[in-house]
Amino acid sequence: MDMVDLSTVDAYLFDLGGVIVDISPDAAIDAFNKLGLKNLHEQITLGHHEGLFKKYEQGAVSTNEFIQQIQNMLPNQVSDQEIIDAWNQMLVYMPNERVEILERLRAKSPVFLLSNTNDLHRNKYVSMADAYDNVEPIFTKAFYSYEIEISKPDLESFQYVIDNSDLIPERTLFLDDSQLNLDAAKTLGFQIVLVSESNSMVNIFSKM
């Protein structure tokens, strides 16, 4: 990975899952499997869902429609809350040290969020930070695929952020755990960095 010169960065754009929040698609798949919904590995993935789950993250179906369609796929009726809990198993943990990094960055620069996510996961993650009832106000502005009806790596999702903020791509650092998303952002001028187990948010900003 190329080193990023933070002196050339005036704003930050973060992905959510796999960057700020630890996620486990397998945990959600296993939870749905226990409810009787099988073979979801091709639909529930790290960052680019398919089928019903993609429609949900792009706002093509509402939360009520999502739950009802899951109900229709199950061999036996379960409570709506069991479906919600199974889906939310994907969101595992939001370490305090990552929230503290966001706070330090936000004290000096605009900090934006662009996430392929959905209403249920949004409601879950905002209360996952220990010191916050709602962590969302840390961000200058948060963009969610289900609201803007576009998901990464579609170039239109990044253009939407540009058009609805005051950030300059060439002076903005975009952090994501998907190289596909990063490559798309780079074509529009964003500085990019891949977040991984060996190159975490903490590592990237360790010299702040």
KOLFI-776028 format. One record per residue (C-alpha): residue number from 1; x, y, z. Coordinates in pm, whole numbers. Layout:
% KOLFI-776028
     n       px       py       pz
   NUM        X        Y        Z
...
END
This chain:
% KOLFI-776028
     n       px       py       pz
     1        0        0        0
     2      122      347      -82
     3      177      568      219
     4      -64      858      248
     5       71     1205      320
     6     -194     1336      558
     7      -68     1690      504
     8     -236     1673      162
     9     -571     1571      314
    10     -838     1824      410
    11    -1129     1581      458
    12    -1197     1214      523
    13    -1451      974      377
    14    -1499      646      564
    15    -1665      319      486
    16    -1847      168      786
    17    -1839     -212      790
    18    -1490     -359      806
    19    -1340      -17      874
    20    -1515      142     1172
    21    -1733     -154     1272
    22    -1615     -515     1272
    23    -1856     -726     1069
    24    -1919    -1096     1018
    25    -2134    -1197      721
    26    -2094    -1559      835
    27    -2259    -1476     1168
    28    -2568    -1346      986
    29    -2567    -1644      749
    30    -2547    -1885     1043
    31    -2827    -1702     1227
    32    -3055    -1722      921
    33    -2957    -2085      877
    34    -3085    -2159     1228
    35    -3417    -2000     1131
    36    -3435    -2234      833
    37    -3310    -2003      559
    38    -3029    -2184      380
    39    -2762    -2115      120
    40    -2716    -1740      162
    41    -2339    -1727      106
    42    -2384    -1592     -247
    43    -2622    -1320     -131
    44    -2463    -1200      194
    45    -2101    -1091      143
    46    -1850     -851      294
    47    -1949     -544       99
    48    -2149     -622     -212
    49    -2471     -810     -135
    50    -2690     -972     -397
    51    -3057    -1055     -438
    52    -3298     -934     -172
    53    -3013     -805       44
    54    -2882     -586     -237
    55    -3231     -450     -301
    56    -3260     -368       69
    57    -2927     -184       84
    58    -3023       15     -226
    59    -3358      120      -82
    60    -3557      -76     -340
    61    -3750     -250      -62
    62    -3850     -111      277
    63    -3766     -271      610
    64    -4120     -408      641
    65    -4098     -552      288
    66    -3756     -699      363
    67    -3884     -873      677
    68    -4195     -999      498
    69    -3994    -1139      209
    70    -3768    -1319      455
    71    -4078    -1458      626
    72    -4201    -1586      290
    73    -3870    -1766      234
    74    -3872    -1943      571
    75    -4014    -2294      616
    76    -4185    -2188      939
    77    -4313    -1854     1067
    78    -4085    -1676     1317
    79    -4119    -1342     1490
    80    -4012    -1029     1305
    81    -3766     -963     1585
    82    -3592    -1295     1523
    83    -3535    -1190     1162
    84    -3405     -851     1272
    85    -3173    -1011     1527
    86    -3041    -1259     1270
    87    -2965     -984     1020
    88    -2801     -768     1285
    89    -2563    -1049     1378
    90    -2347     -913     1096
    91    -2249     -610     1306
    92    -2009     -736     1571
    93    -1812     -462     1744
    94    -1713      -95     1728
    95    -1382      -51     1914
    96    -1350      264     2122
    97    -1010      341     1971
    98    -1165      380     1627
    99    -1429      616     1761
   100    -1155      817     1929
   101     -974      848     1594
   102    -1292      981     1435
   103    -1329     1232     1717
   104     -970     1358     1672
   105    -1011     1388     1297
   106    -1346     1563     1330
   107    -1195     1823     1562
   108     -977     1942     1273
   109    -1140     1835      947
   110    -1471     1730      791
   111    -1535     1358      832
   112    -1789     1190      603
   113    -1935      841      593
   114    -2034      648      279
   115    -2174      306      358
   116    -2347       29      171
   117    -2602      -34      442
   118    -2969      -48      530
   119    -3214       88      784
   120    -3180     -198     1034
   121    -2801     -193     1033
   122    -2798      184     1065
   123    -3022      166     1370
   124    -2790      -97     1517
   125    -2451       66     1459
   126    -2537      413     1590
   127    -2568      277     1944
   128    -2264       46     1936
   129    -2009      301     2062
   130    -1969      283     2439
   131    -1960      658     2501
   132    -2245      751     2265
   133    -2619      699     2261
   134    -2586      788     1894
   135    -2244      800     1730
   136    -2375      942     1402
   137    -2324     1312     1493
   138    -1947     1257     1488
   139    -1972     1266     1109
   140    -2001     1593      922
   141    -2249     1407      705
   142    -2336     1041      659
   143    -2441      892      326
   144    -2619      557      325
   145    -2682      351       14
   146    -3041      275      110
   147    -3117      649      133
   148    -2935      766     -179
   149    -3046      448     -364
   150    -2698      385     -502
   151    -2434      150     -364
   152    -2058      131     -401
   153    -1870       68     -623
   154    -2110      254     -854
   155    -1937      580     -947
   156    -2267      760     -895
   157    -2246      693     -521
   158    -1917      883     -497
   159    -2043     1156     -728
   160    -2347     1193     -503
   161    -2117     1257     -207
   162    -1918     1513     -405
   163    -2233     1691     -518
   164    -2382     1699     -168
   165    -2078     1807       33
   166    -1799     2060       12
   167    -1520     1805      -12
   168    -1263     1810     -291
   169    -1181     1454     -404
   170     -810     1525     -457
   171     -789     1654      -97
   172    -1004     1379       52
   173     -883     1045      187
   174    -1125      758      130
   175    -1083      452      353
   176    -1254      123      266
   177    -1191     -249      308
   178    -1286     -322      -56
   179    -1031     -264     -330
   180    -1318     -256     -580
   181    -1469       44     -400
   182    -1131      214     -370
   183    -1055      173     -740
   184    -1388      336     -826
   185    -1323      630     -595
   186     -973      677     -735
   187    -1110      734    -1085
   188    -1285     1044     -947
   189     -967     1175     -787
   190     -995     1056     -429
   191     -686      962     -234
   192     -739      605     -116
   193     -618      360      143
   194     -716       -3      192
   195     -812      -96      547
   196     -728     -453      644
   197     -631     -661      946
   198     -267     -565      891
   199     -347     -202      808
   200     -622      -97     1046
   201     -753      252     1121
   202     -528      252     1427
   203     -220      174     1216
   204     -306      431      953
   205     -350      714     1205
   206      -96      596     1462
   207      123      904     1418
   208     -154     1159     1458
END
